[in-house]
Amino acid sequence: MAAAARVDGQEKVIAAAQHIVKSLATSKNAAEDMIRILSGFDNRLSVMNEDLFPPATDDSHSAAAGDAGDAEPSEAEARLDAAEKVLLRWDPSSCDSLLWEAPPEEIADFLAAVDEVISFAAGPQVSPSSSPSSAAGDLRYRAESALQIAMFRLEEEFRYLMIQNTVPLNADGLHGSIRRLSLSFASDSGENIEDLEGSVEEEQQQPQQQEGSPEDRSGSSLSDDRSVDLIRPEAIASLKEIADRMIWAEYGRELRQVYCTVRRDILDECLIILGVDRMSIEEVQRMEWRMLNDKMKKWIQAVKIVARVLLMEERRLCDQIYASCEELREQCFAETAKGCVMQLLNFGDAITICQRSSEKLFRILDMYEALADVMPDLQALFPADSRELICGEAEGILRRLGDAVRGTLLEFENAVQRESSRKPMQSGEIHPLTRYVMNYVRLLVDYSDALNLLLEDGGMEGGADQDRSAWGESDDSRYLGSMTPLGRRLLLLISYLESNLEEKSKLYEDAAMQYIFLMNNILYIVQKVKDSELRRLLGDHWIRKRRGQIRQYDTSYLRTSWTKVLSYLKDDGFGSGSGSSNSVSKMALKERFKSFNLAFEEIYRVQATWKVPDPQLREELRISISEKVIPAYRAFMGRFGGQLEGRHAAKYIKYTPEDLENLLLELFEGLPGPANHPRRKP
């Protein structure tokens, strides 16, 4: 009984297994494979009858050939067998060699085999519930298995070709390839303001390179000598051949992943080459100015090079490789470029929240202009779905950079008003604040377009109405309505400087020196305006008014400094009539000459140490003094000099008119103090 039960149970197991095989297998070959697998679990199943399928009839042959072309089943199987054989030879799990290092004919054979299995795998879908006896289903099953091997191989070959054929880039090579572009965008030809006394002056001596024509700045296209190959051109065809087949086989996701992984790493390396490191906001804010200034300059160059060279070339590369699939083309470019652009924008965002200081203004303006210039390029490069995110972020950074510009300029205006150094310039020279502000202002004019946009009415707490209220009813306020937004701000800024200088002049105890100081500084301001674009912004009326001020200071200087000296040369009723009885008192005359000599010598001693840097102003001052002093002295000496004759006459009449003229030529030269004592000229 027990033995009979065992036999009966064994037959039932075998029968069940046969039913499974017959239900699931799609061909005799598949049945053999399944029996072999089941036998591994239970050796009783090895006795199953392998001939579970009847021989194929002519009708079944013709049905199986349906989607494999007009070929007979034996021919289709032969084609698939041949393709499988080629593909298995390059199975990555058993072959470490690279296909694209093999002879061209082997590459061609492999690609032909891929085409073959793709065509078989693309046959009609076989439903699990349908009859599995279709030969077409068997071919499709085998083709799909072979296709997985082929796609894995192509993916690895695609990665290899991308990496192997990436054009090596270094700082010199990259900038050399786009030398014209870099030069046209150079914004760092001078060093920025570092202190009050020299840096702005030095920067002004090296005017910044202008950006070129508006067409160049909009930059929708690049000439060939501005482009740079990211992938060697000879590899593009091979990459496209692989991409076309992976897209055809519906392996686009795997293709996109490998492309984006490789290219993102390459673009990250390019940023490092361009000097743009991945930094946190905290790292940027802690950076000392000289290092930050260098980072900002490199960022300015990198933004333009990335947008107008690297990403444009990346776009072209995607267009070439993914010509057969627009969707994949857009996805690959957007995913590849996004990280690079966002890294640049993150640095810009960090700059917008850094502590504001005057030396940063020009670099921030350069960053603002650079980003504004490439915005049309970014808009054109990115597809609609990613454009909103990336370009929206860029526009936000641009707005915040503009806010930083306005805020920094306002801080600078306040700093000029509050500058309260109490140490007067020893020789009455141009104050460092004057040099600093005027060279700063002249550099601002180079950014007129951007600043006029940023300083439009309402852009800085009020605009023209606020500016007008700052002057009240002054002469300058009458011209505000006809001035640009930048012109109004600069006029206000210079007025703050003039007010500050007026206060600083009061630090001099010598009233005459106050006027020399004011003449030196106002003339310096006028010259900076007259010899630059500031003249166009402020107008000739502004220059005429300041020249009138200088003449008033000249008159005040002469009155303050030389009135006392000239008083000793007045007649004051010294003589009337003739003869010795009507002669002036020799004692009084001697006292007059002696007092004149002492007063003149004191002025000479002091004012020879004063400095008037401008040669024309210096000459005009000497002429003004000579026109008042020399004629009066010559007349006084001619009338009364004869009264003092004898050996003591030279003691009182120490100078001839010519001596005085020569001594006046030494005024305002900034001579060393101890050497300043007048001597008669031989």
C-alpha positions as CSV (number, residue, x, y, z in Angstrom):
1,M,0.0,0.0,0.0
2,A,2.8,2.4,1.0
3,A,4.8,1.6,-2.1
4,A,1.8,2.1,-4.3
5,A,1.2,5.5,-2.6
6,R,4.7,6.6,-3.2
7,V,4.5,5.7,-6.9
8,D,1.3,7.5,-7.2
9,G,2.7,10.6,-5.5
10,Q,5.8,10.5,-7.8
11,E,3.6,10.4,-10.9
12,K,1.6,13.3,-9.6
13,V,4.8,15.4,-9.1
14,I,6.0,14.5,-12.5
15,A,2.7,15.3,-14.1
16,A,2.5,18.6,-12.3
17,A,6.0,19.5,-13.5
18,Q,5.1,18.5,-17.0
19,H,2.1,20.7,-16.9
20,I,4.1,23.7,-15.6
21,V,6.7,23.2,-18.4
22,K,4.1,22.8,-21.0
23,S,2.2,25.9,-19.8
24,L,5.2,28.3,-19.5
25,A,7.7,27.1,-22.1
26,T,7.5,28.9,-25.4
27,S,9.5,26.4,-27.4
28,K,11.2,23.1,-27.2
29,N,14.5,24.7,-26.3
30,A,12.8,26.6,-23.5
31,A,11.2,23.4,-22.3
32,E,14.6,21.7,-22.1
33,D,16.0,24.6,-20.1
34,M,13.1,24.4,-17.6
35,I,13.3,20.6,-17.2
36,R,17.0,21.0,-16.5
37,I,16.4,23.7,-13.9
38,L,13.6,21.6,-12.2
39,S,15.7,18.5,-12.2
40,G,18.2,20.4,-10.1
41,F,15.6,20.6,-7.4
42,D,14.3,17.1,-7.6
43,N,16.1,14.4,-9.7
44,R,12.9,12.5,-10.1
45,L,11.9,15.2,-12.6
46,S,14.7,14.2,-14.9
47,V,12.6,11.3,-16.2
48,M,10.1,13.8,-17.7
49,N,9.4,13.4,-21.4
50,E,11.3,16.3,-23.1
51,D,9.2,16.0,-26.2
52,L,6.3,18.0,-24.8
53,F,5.8,19.9,-28.1
54,P,4.6,18.6,-31.4
55,P,6.7,19.3,-34.5
56,A,6.0,22.7,-36.0
57,T,3.6,22.7,-38.9
58,D,3.9,24.9,-41.9
59,D,1.2,27.1,-40.5
60,S,3.0,27.6,-37.2
61,H,6.2,28.4,-39.1
62,S,4.6,31.1,-41.1
63,A,3.0,32.6,-38.0
64,A,6.3,32.7,-36.1
65,A,7.9,34.6,-38.8
66,G,5.5,37.4,-38.6
67,D,7.6,40.2,-37.1
68,A,11.0,38.8,-38.0
69,G,10.5,39.7,-41.6
70,D,9.6,37.5,-44.6
71,A,12.4,35.0,-43.7
72,E,11.5,31.4,-42.8
73,P,11.8,30.5,-39.1
74,S,15.0,28.7,-39.6
75,E,16.5,31.8,-41.2
76,A,15.3,34.1,-38.4
77,E,16.7,31.8,-35.8
78,A,20.0,31.6,-37.7
79,R,20.2,35.4,-37.8
80,L,19.5,35.7,-34.1
81,D,21.9,32.9,-33.3
82,A,24.6,34.8,-35.2
83,A,23.8,38.1,-33.4
84,E,23.8,36.4,-30.0
85,K,27.2,34.8,-30.7
86,V,28.7,38.3,-31.5
87,L,27.1,39.9,-28.5
88,L,28.1,37.1,-26.0
89,R,31.7,37.5,-27.1
90,W,31.6,41.0,-25.7
91,D,29.5,40.2,-22.6
92,P,30.9,42.6,-19.9
93,S,30.6,39.9,-17.3
94,S,33.1,37.7,-19.1
95,C,35.0,40.1,-21.3
96,D,37.1,43.0,-19.9
97,S,38.3,44.3,-23.2
98,L,36.9,47.5,-24.7
99,L,35.0,47.2,-28.0
100,W,36.1,50.6,-29.3
101,E,39.7,49.5,-28.9
102,A,39.1,46.6,-31.2
103,P,39.4,46.8,-35.1
104,P,36.7,48.8,-36.9
105,E,35.2,45.7,-38.5
106,E,34.6,44.1,-35.1
107,I,32.8,47.3,-34.0
108,A,30.7,47.2,-37.1
109,D,29.8,43.6,-36.5
110,F,28.8,44.3,-33.0
111,L,26.6,47.2,-33.9
112,A,25.0,45.2,-36.7
113,A,24.2,42.4,-34.1
114,V,22.7,45.1,-31.8
115,D,20.5,46.2,-34.6
116,E,19.4,42.7,-35.2
117,V,18.4,41.9,-31.6
118,I,16.7,45.3,-31.3
119,S,14.5,44.4,-34.3
120,F,13.7,41.0,-32.8
121,A,13.0,42.5,-29.3
122,A,10.7,45.0,-30.8
123,G,8.3,42.3,-32.1
124,P,4.7,42.0,-30.8
125,Q,4.2,41.7,-27.1
126,V,3.3,38.1,-26.0
127,S,0.6,38.0,-23.3
128,P,1.3,35.6,-20.4
129,S,-2.1,34.1,-20.9
130,S,-1.7,33.5,-24.6
131,S,-0.4,30.3,-26.1
132,P,3.4,30.1,-25.5
133,S,3.9,28.0,-28.6
134,S,4.7,31.0,-30.8
135,A,8.2,30.9,-32.4
136,A,8.1,34.7,-32.6
137,G,7.7,34.7,-28.8
138,D,10.7,32.5,-28.4
139,L,12.8,34.7,-30.6
140,R,11.7,37.8,-28.7
141,Y,12.6,36.2,-25.4
142,R,16.1,35.4,-26.6
143,A,16.5,38.8,-28.2
144,E,15.6,40.6,-25.0
145,S,18.1,38.6,-23.1
146,A,20.8,39.4,-25.6
147,L,19.7,43.0,-25.7
148,Q,20.4,43.4,-22.0
149,I,24.0,42.3,-22.6
150,A,24.3,44.6,-25.6
151,M,23.0,47.6,-23.7
152,F,25.2,47.0,-20.8
153,R,28.2,46.8,-23.1
154,L,27.2,50.0,-25.0
155,E,26.7,51.8,-21.7
156,E,30.2,51.0,-20.7
157,E,31.6,51.9,-24.1
158,F,29.7,55.2,-24.0
159,R,31.2,56.1,-20.7
160,Y,34.6,55.1,-21.9
161,L,34.4,57.2,-25.0
162,M,33.1,60.2,-23.1
163,I,35.9,60.1,-20.6
164,Q,38.7,59.1,-23.0
165,N,37.8,61.7,-25.6
166,T,37.2,64.6,-23.2
167,V,39.5,67.4,-24.3
168,P,41.9,68.1,-21.4
169,L,41.4,71.7,-20.1
170,N,43.8,73.7,-18.0
171,A,43.7,77.4,-17.1
172,D,46.1,78.5,-19.8
173,G,44.5,76.3,-22.4
174,L,41.0,77.3,-21.6
175,H,41.7,81.0,-21.5
176,G,43.9,80.6,-24.6
177,S,41.1,79.0,-26.6
178,I,38.8,81.9,-25.8
179,R,41.3,84.7,-25.5
180,R,39.3,87.2,-27.5
181,L,36.3,86.5,-25.3
182,S,38.3,86.9,-22.1
183,L,39.8,90.1,-23.2
184,S,36.6,91.6,-24.3
185,F,35.1,90.9,-20.9
186,A,38.2,91.9,-18.8
187,S,37.0,93.9,-15.8
188,D,40.0,93.5,-13.6
189,S,42.6,95.6,-15.5
190,G,43.2,97.7,-12.4
191,E,43.4,97.1,-8.7
192,N,40.5,98.3,-6.6
193,I,40.6,100.9,-4.0
194,E,42.6,99.8,-1.0
195,D,43.2,102.9,1.0
196,L,42.6,106.6,0.9
197,E,45.9,107.8,-0.4
198,G,47.0,105.8,-3.4
199,S,45.0,102.9,-4.7
200,V,42.2,104.7,-6.5
201,E,44.7,106.9,-8.1
202,E,46.6,103.9,-9.4
203,E,43.5,102.2,-10.6
204,Q,42.4,105.4,-12.4
205,Q,45.8,105.4,-14.3
206,Q,44.8,101.9,-15.7
207,P,41.3,102.5,-17.1
208,Q,39.1,99.5,-17.2
209,Q,38.6,97.6,-20.5
210,Q,35.2,98.2,-21.9
211,E,33.0,95.3,-22.8
212,G,32.7,96.0,-26.5
213,S,29.7,96.6,-28.6
214,P,26.2,95.8,-27.5
215,E,26.0,93.0,-29.9
216,D,29.1,91.4,-28.3
217,R,27.6,91.9,-24.9
218,S,24.3,90.2,-25.7
219,G,26.3,87.3,-27.0
220,S,23.8,85.0,-28.6
221,S,26.5,83.4,-30.7
222,L,30.2,83.0,-30.7
223,S,32.7,83.1,-33.6
224,D,34.7,79.9,-34.1
225,D,37.8,81.3,-32.5
226,R,35.9,81.8,-29.3
227,S,34.7,78.2,-29.1
228,V,36.4,75.2,-27.5
229,D,35.9,71.5,-28.1
230,L,34.7,69.6,-25.0
231,I,34.9,66.2,-26.8
232,R,37.3,65.4,-29.6
233,P,35.3,65.8,-32.8
234,E,36.3,62.4,-34.1
235,A,34.5,60.7,-31.2
236,I,31.1,62.3,-31.8
237,A,30.0,59.9,-34.5
238,S,30.7,56.9,-32.3
239,L,28.9,58.4,-29.4
240,K,25.9,59.2,-31.6
241,E,25.9,55.6,-32.9
242,I,25.7,54.3,-29.4
243,A,23.1,56.8,-28.3
244,D,20.9,56.1,-31.3
245,R,20.8,52.4,-30.5
246,M,20.2,52.9,-26.8
247,I,17.3,55.3,-27.6
248,W,15.9,52.9,-30.2
249,A,16.0,50.1,-27.6
250,E,14.3,52.3,-25.0
251,Y,17.4,52.6,-22.7
252,G,17.3,56.4,-22.7
253,R,17.2,56.6,-18.9
254,E,20.5,54.6,-18.6
255,L,22.0,56.7,-21.4
256,R,21.1,59.9,-19.7
257,Q,22.5,58.8,-16.4
258,V,25.9,57.9,-17.7
259,Y,26.1,61.1,-19.9
260,C,25.1,63.4,-17.0
261,T,27.4,61.7,-14.5
262,V,30.5,62.1,-16.8
263,R,29.7,65.6,-18.0
264,R,28.8,67.0,-14.6
265,D,32.2,66.0,-13.3
266,I,33.9,67.6,-16.2
267,L,32.1,70.9,-15.7
268,D,33.0,70.8,-12.1
269,E,36.6,70.5,-13.0
270,C,36.2,73.4,-15.4
271,L,35.0,75.6,-12.6
272,I,38.0,74.6,-10.5
273,I,40.3,75.5,-13.4
274,L,38.6,78.9,-13.6
275,G,39.2,79.4,-9.9
276,V,35.6,78.9,-8.7
277,D,35.7,76.7,-5.7
278,R,32.7,75.3,-3.9
279,M,32.3,77.5,-0.8
280,S,29.7,78.0,1.8
281,I,28.2,81.4,2.6
282,E,30.1,81.4,5.9
283,E,33.4,80.8,4.2
284,V,32.8,83.6,1.8
285,Q,31.8,86.0,4.6
286,R,34.9,85.1,6.7
287,M,37.3,85.7,3.8
288,E,39.6,88.7,4.0
289,W,39.2,91.3,1.3
290,R,42.3,90.6,-0.9
291,M,41.4,87.0,-1.3
292,L,37.7,87.7,-1.7
293,N,38.6,90.3,-4.4
294,D,40.5,87.7,-6.3
295,K,37.6,85.2,-6.0
296,M,35.2,87.8,-7.3
297,K,37.4,88.6,-10.3
298,K,37.6,84.9,-11.2
299,W,33.8,84.6,-10.7
300,I,33.2,87.4,-13.2
301,Q,35.3,85.7,-15.8
302,A,33.9,82.3,-15.1
303,V,30.3,83.4,-15.4
304,K,30.9,84.7,-18.9
305,I,33.1,81.8,-20.0
306,V,30.6,79.2,-18.6
307,A,27.5,80.7,-20.2
308,R,29.0,81.8,-23.5
309,V,31.6,79.0,-24.1
310,L,31.2,75.9,-21.9
311,L,27.5,75.7,-21.8
312,M,27.1,76.7,-25.4
313,E,29.5,73.9,-26.3
314,E,27.6,71.5,-24.0
315,R,24.4,72.5,-25.7
316,R,26.0,71.8,-29.1
317,L,27.4,68.4,-27.8
318,C,23.9,67.3,-26.7
319,D,22.4,68.4,-30.0
320,Q,24.9,66.3,-31.9
321,I,24.8,63.1,-29.8
322,Y,21.0,63.1,-29.2
323,A,19.9,64.4,-32.6
324,S,17.3,61.6,-32.7
325,C,15.5,62.4,-29.5
326,E,14.6,66.0,-28.5
327,E,13.3,65.1,-25.1
328,L,16.5,63.3,-24.1
329,R,18.6,66.1,-25.6
330,E,16.9,68.7,-23.4
331,Q,17.0,66.5,-20.3
332,C,20.7,65.7,-20.6
333,F,21.7,69.3,-21.1
334,A,19.6,70.6,-18.2
335,E,20.8,68.0,-15.8
336,T,24.4,68.4,-16.8
337,A,24.5,72.2,-16.7
338,K,22.3,72.9,-13.7
339,G,24.9,72.0,-11.0
340,C,27.5,74.2,-12.6
341,V,25.2,77.2,-12.9
342,M,23.9,76.8,-9.4
343,Q,27.4,76.7,-7.9
344,L,28.1,80.1,-9.6
345,L,24.9,81.5,-8.4
346,N,25.5,80.4,-4.8
347,F,28.7,82.4,-4.7
348,G,26.9,85.4,-6.0
349,D,24.2,85.0,-3.4
350,A,26.9,84.9,-0.7
351,I,28.4,88.2,-1.9
352,T,25.0,89.9,-1.7
353,I,24.8,89.3,2.1
354,C,28.5,90.1,2.9
355,Q,29.2,93.2,5.0
356,R,29.1,96.2,2.8
357,S,32.2,98.3,2.3
358,S,33.2,100.9,-0.3
359,E,36.1,98.8,-1.8
360,K,33.6,96.0,-2.8
361,L,31.4,98.2,-4.8
362,F,33.2,97.9,-8.1
363,R,33.5,94.2,-7.9
364,I,29.8,93.9,-7.1
365,L,29.1,96.1,-10.1
366,D,31.2,93.9,-12.2
367,M,29.4,90.8,-11.0
368,Y,26.0,92.5,-11.6
369,E,27.0,93.5,-15.2
370,A,28.4,90.0,-15.9
371,L,25.3,88.2,-14.7
372,A,23.0,90.7,-16.5
373,D,25.0,90.3,-19.7
374,V,24.6,86.5,-19.7
375,M,21.0,86.3,-18.7
376,P,19.8,86.2,-22.4
377,D,22.3,83.4,-23.0
378,L,20.9,81.4,-20.1
379,Q,17.3,82.0,-21.2
380,A,18.2,80.7,-24.7
381,L,20.2,77.7,-23.5
382,F,17.8,76.1,-21.0
383,P,14.6,74.3,-22.0
384,A,11.3,75.7,-20.7
385,D,10.8,73.4,-17.7
386,S,14.3,74.0,-16.2
387,R,14.5,77.6,-17.4
388,E,12.0,78.7,-14.8
389,L,14.1,77.3,-12.0
390,I,17.6,78.2,-13.1
391,C,16.9,81.6,-14.7
392,G,14.5,82.5,-11.9
393,E,17.2,81.9,-9.4
394,A,19.7,83.9,-11.5
395,E,17.2,86.8,-11.7
396,G,16.9,86.7,-7.9
397,I,20.6,86.9,-7.5
398,L,20.8,89.8,-10.0
399,R,18.2,91.7,-8.0
400,R,20.1,91.2,-4.8
401,L,23.3,92.2,-6.4
402,G,21.6,95.4,-7.4
403,D,20.4,95.9,-3.9
404,A,24.0,95.5,-2.7
405,V,25.2,98.1,-5.1
406,R,22.6,100.6,-4.0
407,G,23.3,99.9,-0.3
408,T,27.0,100.1,-0.7
409,L,26.8,103.4,-2.6
410,L,24.6,104.8,0.2
411,E,27.1,103.6,2.8
412,F,29.9,105.4,0.8
413,E,27.9,108.6,0.7
414,N,27.4,108.4,4.5
415,A,31.1,107.7,5.0
416,V,32.1,110.8,3.1
417,Q,29.8,112.9,5.2
418,R,31.0,111.3,8.4
419,E,34.8,111.3,7.7
420,S,36.2,113.4,10.5
421,S,40.0,113.1,10.5
422,R,41.3,116.0,12.5
423,K,44.9,116.1,11.3
424,P,45.3,118.9,8.7
425,M,47.6,118.5,5.7
426,Q,50.8,120.2,6.7
427,S,51.4,122.0,3.4
428,G,47.8,122.6,2.5
429,E,47.9,120.0,-0.2
430,I,45.1,117.9,-1.6
431,H,43.5,115.9,1.1
432,P,43.5,112.1,0.7
433,L,39.7,112.1,1.1
434,T,39.5,114.3,-2.0
435,R,41.7,112.0,-4.1
436,Y,39.8,108.9,-2.8
437,V,36.3,110.2,-3.5
438,M,37.0,111.8,-6.9
439,N,38.8,108.7,-8.3
440,Y,36.0,106.6,-6.9
441,V,33.5,108.8,-8.6
442,R,35.3,108.7,-11.9
443,L,35.3,104.9,-11.8
444,L,31.6,104.9,-11.1
445,V,31.0,106.6,-14.4
446,D,32.3,103.5,-16.2
447,Y,29.2,101.8,-14.9
448,S,26.8,104.5,-16.0
449,D,24.3,102.2,-17.8
450,A,24.0,99.8,-14.8
451,L,23.9,102.6,-12.2
452,N,21.3,104.6,-14.1
453,L,19.1,101.5,-14.2
454,L,19.7,100.8,-10.5
455,L,19.3,104.4,-9.4
456,E,16.1,105.2,-11.2
457,D,13.7,107.4,-9.3
458,G,12.7,105.4,-6.3
459,G,15.7,103.2,-6.5
460,M,17.5,105.0,-3.6
461,E,14.9,106.3,-1.2
462,G,13.4,109.1,-3.2
463,G,15.3,110.0,-6.4
464,A,15.2,113.5,-7.8
465,D,12.9,114.9,-5.1
466,Q,15.0,113.7,-2.3
467,D,18.2,115.0,-4.1
468,R,16.6,118.4,-4.5
469,S,15.7,118.6,-0.8
470,A,19.3,117.9,0.0
471,W,20.4,121.2,-1.6
472,G,17.4,123.3,-0.8
473,E,17.4,126.3,-3.2
474,S,21.1,126.1,-4.2
475,D,22.2,126.8,-7.7
476,D,22.9,123.1,-8.3
477,S,19.4,122.1,-7.5
478,R,18.1,124.0,-10.5
479,Y,19.7,121.5,-12.9
480,L,18.5,118.3,-11.2
481,G,15.6,117.7,-13.5
482,S,17.8,117.5,-16.6
483,M,20.3,115.1,-15.0
484,T,20.5,111.3,-15.1
485,P,19.9,109.3,-11.9
486,L,23.7,108.7,-11.7
487,G,24.4,112.4,-12.3
488,R,22.2,113.4,-9.4
489,R,23.8,110.9,-7.0
490,L,27.3,112.0,-8.0
491,L,26.4,115.7,-7.6
492,L,25.1,115.0,-4.1
493,L,28.2,112.9,-3.3
494,I,30.5,115.7,-4.4
495,S,28.5,118.2,-2.4
496,Y,29.1,116.1,0.7
497,L,32.8,116.1,-0.1
498,E,32.9,119.9,-0.5
499,S,31.1,120.4,2.8
500,N,33.6,118.1,4.5
501,L,36.5,120.0,3.0
502,E,35.1,123.3,4.2
503,E,35.1,121.9,7.7
504,K,38.6,120.5,7.4
505,S,39.9,123.9,6.2
506,K,38.9,125.3,9.6
507,L,41.5,123.1,11.2
508,Y,44.2,125.5,10.0
509,E,45.0,128.3,12.3
510,D,46.4,130.4,9.5
511,A,43.4,131.8,7.6
512,A,45.5,132.2,4.5
513,M,46.3,128.6,4.5
514,Q,42.6,127.7,4.7
515,Y,42.1,129.3,1.3
516,I,45.2,127.6,-0.2
517,F,43.8,124.3,1.0
518,L,40.4,125.0,-0.4
519,M,41.8,126.2,-3.8
520,N,44.0,123.0,-4.1
521,N,41.1,120.7,-3.3
522,I,38.4,122.4,-5.3
523,L,40.7,122.7,-8.3
524,Y,41.5,119.0,-8.1
525,I,37.8,118.2,-8.1
526,V,37.2,120.5,-11.1
527,Q,40.0,118.9,-13.0
528,K,38.7,115.4,-12.4
529,V,35.3,116.4,-13.6
530,K,36.5,118.4,-16.6
531,D,38.8,115.7,-17.9
532,S,36.3,112.8,-17.7
533,E,32.8,111.8,-18.5
534,L,31.8,113.5,-15.3
535,R,31.7,116.8,-17.3
536,R,28.8,115.4,-19.3
537,L,27.0,114.3,-16.2
538,L,27.4,117.4,-14.1
539,G,27.5,120.0,-16.9
540,D,29.7,123.0,-17.7
541,H,27.6,125.3,-15.4
542,W,28.9,123.2,-12.5
543,I,32.5,123.7,-13.6
544,R,32.0,127.5,-14.0
545,K,30.6,127.8,-10.6
546,R,33.6,126.0,-9.0
547,R,36.1,128.1,-10.9
548,G,34.3,131.1,-9.6
549,Q,34.7,129.7,-6.1
550,I,38.5,129.3,-6.7
551,R,38.7,133.0,-7.7
552,Q,36.9,134.0,-4.6
553,Y,39.4,131.9,-2.5
554,D,42.3,133.6,-4.4
555,T,40.9,137.1,-3.5
556,S,40.4,136.1,0.1
557,Y,43.9,134.7,0.3
558,L,45.5,137.9,-1.0
559,R,43.5,140.0,1.4
560,T,44.2,137.8,4.4
561,S,47.9,137.2,3.7
562,W,49.2,140.4,2.0
563,T,47.1,143.3,3.4
564,K,49.5,143.8,6.3
565,V,52.6,143.7,4.1
566,L,51.1,146.2,1.7
567,S,50.1,148.5,4.5
568,Y,53.8,149.3,5.1
569,L,54.1,150.6,1.6
570,K,51.4,153.2,1.8
571,D,52.3,156.9,1.6
572,D,50.1,157.8,4.6
573,G,51.1,161.5,4.2
574,F,54.8,160.9,4.6
575,G,55.9,163.8,2.6
576,S,54.5,167.1,1.3
577,G,56.4,170.0,0.0
578,S,60.2,169.9,-0.5
579,G,63.4,170.4,1.2
580,S,65.0,168.8,4.2
581,S,62.6,170.5,6.5
582,N,59.6,168.8,4.8
583,S,61.3,165.4,4.5
584,V,59.7,162.5,6.3
585,S,61.2,161.4,9.5
586,K,64.1,159.1,8.7
587,M,63.3,157.1,11.8
588,A,59.7,156.5,10.7
589,L,60.9,155.6,7.2
590,K,63.5,153.1,8.6
591,E,60.7,151.6,10.6
592,R,58.6,151.2,7.6
593,F,61.2,149.4,5.6
594,K,62.1,147.3,8.5
595,S,58.5,146.3,9.2
596,F,58.0,145.5,5.5
597,N,61.1,143.3,5.4
598,L,60.1,141.4,8.5
599,A,56.5,140.9,7.3
600,F,57.6,139.8,3.8
601,E,60.3,137.4,5.2
602,E,57.7,135.8,7.5
603,I,55.3,135.2,4.7
604,Y,58.1,133.8,2.6
605,R,59.4,131.6,5.4
606,V,55.9,130.1,5.9
607,Q,54.4,130.0,2.4
608,A,57.5,128.6,0.7
609,T,56.6,125.4,2.6
610,W,53.1,125.4,1.4
611,K,52.3,123.3,-1.6
612,V,50.2,124.1,-4.6
613,P,50.6,121.0,-6.8
614,D,48.9,122.4,-9.9
615,P,51.5,124.5,-11.9
616,Q,48.9,126.8,-13.5
617,L,47.3,127.7,-10.1
618,R,50.7,128.1,-8.6
619,E,51.7,130.5,-11.3
620,E,48.5,132.5,-11.2
621,L,48.8,132.9,-7.4
622,R,52.4,134.3,-7.8
623,I,51.2,136.7,-10.5
624,S,48.4,137.9,-8.3
625,I,50.8,138.5,-5.5
626,S,53.4,140.2,-7.7
627,E,50.8,142.5,-9.3
628,K,50.0,143.8,-5.8
629,V,53.3,143.8,-4.1
630,I,56.0,144.6,-6.7
631,P,54.4,147.9,-8.1
632,A,53.7,149.1,-4.5
633,Y,57.2,148.3,-3.4
634,R,58.8,149.9,-6.5
635,A,56.8,153.1,-6.0
636,F,57.5,153.3,-2.3
637,M,61.2,152.7,-2.7
638,G,61.4,155.1,-5.7
639,R,59.7,157.8,-3.7
640,F,61.4,157.3,-0.3
641,G,64.5,155.2,-0.9
642,G,66.6,158.2,-1.6
643,Q,65.9,159.4,1.9
644,L,68.0,156.5,3.3
645,E,71.5,157.1,2.0
646,G,74.8,156.1,3.4
647,R,76.3,153.0,4.7
648,H,73.3,152.0,6.8
649,A,70.8,152.2,3.9
650,A,71.3,148.5,2.9
651,K,70.3,147.5,6.4
652,Y,66.8,148.8,5.7
653,I,66.5,148.5,2.0
654,K,67.4,144.8,1.8
655,Y,65.6,144.0,-1.5
656,T,65.3,145.3,-4.9
657,P,62.0,144.8,-6.8
658,E,63.8,142.1,-8.8
659,D,64.8,140.4,-5.5
660,L,61.3,140.3,-4.4
661,E,60.1,138.9,-7.7
662,N,62.6,136.1,-7.5
663,L,61.6,135.3,-4.0
664,L,58.0,135.1,-4.9
665,L,58.8,132.4,-7.5
666,E,59.7,130.2,-4.6
667,L,56.3,130.3,-2.9
668,F,54.1,127.3,-2.8
669,E,56.9,124.9,-3.8
670,G,56.7,122.9,-0.6
671,L,60.3,123.6,0.3
672,P,61.8,122.2,3.5
673,G,61.3,124.5,6.5
674,P,64.8,125.2,7.7
675,A,66.0,126.3,4.3
676,N,63.3,128.9,4.0
677,H,65.0,132.2,4.6
678,P,65.0,134.9,1.9
679,R,68.3,136.1,0.6
680,R,69.1,138.9,-1.7
681,K,69.9,137.8,-5.2
682,P,73.3,138.7,-6.5
